[in-house]
Amino acid sequence: MSGTPPELPIVVLGALTPTTQRLVLNRRGSMVWEVESHRGHYAVKVGYPIEATADWPAQPWTALAPAREGAVLYRLGVHDFAYGEWEGGTWNFQPWREGPDLYQLWEPCRTPDSHIEPHTSVALGCVEALAELHAKGWAHGDVQPAHFIIGPERTHLIDLALAHGGRIPEGYDFPFRGCLVHYEAPEIARSVLATGEAEPTQEADIYALGASLLISATGWRAVEYPDDAPRPVQRKAVADGKRRPVKAPGELGEVIEAMLSHAPEDRPTIYEVGKALS
């Protein structure tokens, strides 16, 4: 993909006939466009395999991620989306979600000497979005601040390519090998270190939401390790439970503390989190 300006696959152009298109993201096996057309306003995701480098092994699964997400959206009964294959991998389009993400929205809370406290209603919006997914029997697997879009009417939880909870077509499925370590629950980190794979769970989602709220409100990760530490070193710190004290204010801090419990069975459910915050 390097050296040539990325373009939308012909099949997507044919389906949407864009009036405007803007490349939002192009990194490590994934491209995202914002597309407007007479049909509507969409996020278009295009996946391709990552070639091996001196630092990273090859990652063929990134080519399948958009179609896997499309299959999840289908299982969840989402409307106005499509997915399929192109010559370099797979693609999907889905409704565009307008608004800042959680980390962006709470930036004023993190400035030095800030007296702005993170608003509980925003946290509650994130809880409600995750609760909706959990109620359908799914675990997200990749909960992080960038995946909560705080819209004018409601909060949307996006990026479902790693979600587990229903049947996925075999040709588009791939093993779960963990997510961003900042938000990885200890049991997920332990499993990935031991076997290279793990099973996303709703309990691990709760931990990840707690870590997401904490870093968005305070700028601090839940677990202490050097910024430039290799991923296995980061995972070992998470697995060992090298937690920082939670410094988020008030009832939000108390709830986050419970969500970040080391043992999955000690964490509240998403409904208990919602109850505590409301």
C-alpha positions, 0 to 999 in steps of 0.5 A: 500500500505504501507509495500510492495514495489510497483509494476507495475500492471500486465496489464501495464507490459503486455501492455509495457513489460518494459526493464527498470523501475524506480519508480519516485514518490510514495505519497498520492494515486499516483505512477509514473514510468519511463518505457522504452520498445521496444514500447517506453519511457513512464510515467506510472501513477498508482492511489489508494485510500488514507485511512483516517488518524488523519490529513486527510479524506479519498480520494477515487478520487486519485484512479480514477485520472489516468483514468480521465487523460487518458480520457482527453488525448483521448479528446485532441487527444494525441497519444501513450497512454492508460488507464484502471483499476487495482485491486487497482484503475486506471492507464495510460501510456503516452509519457515520457517528458524529461527535468527539470521542471520550478522551477528546471530550474530557481533555479540559479535565486533564489540563494542569490545575484544571478545576473541571471535573469529568461529568458523570452523565458522560460516563453514564452514556458510555455505560449505556452504550456498552450495556446495550451490547452486553444485553444482546449477549456480546462482549466488545473485546476492544473497549477504549476511549476512542471507541466511545463517540459522544453524539448530540443525542446518545453515545455510540460504541464503535469498532466491533471487529473483535466482538464475541457473542455469536456465529461469524462466517468462518472465512472472516473469523480470526483468533482474539489476540488481545487489544491495546494493553492500557485497557487489557484486563489482567486475565486477558493479558495472562492468557495472551502471554501464555497461549498467544490468544484469549477469549473476550468477556463482558468482565474484561469489558468492564475493566477496559471501561474503567481504564478508559474512564480513568485515563480520559479523566486523569491522563493516567493509565491504570497500570504502571509500566515504562512508556517504551516497554515492549508489549510482553513487558506491559502485559506482564505488569497488567497480569501482575496487577501493578495498579496505580491508585485511582485519582478520579474524583468522587463517586466516579473514582469509587466506581472505577476502583471497583471496575479495575478489580484484579479478579473478574468476579470482583468487578461490578456488572455493567448494570451495577456500574450504571446504578452506581453512577445514576 
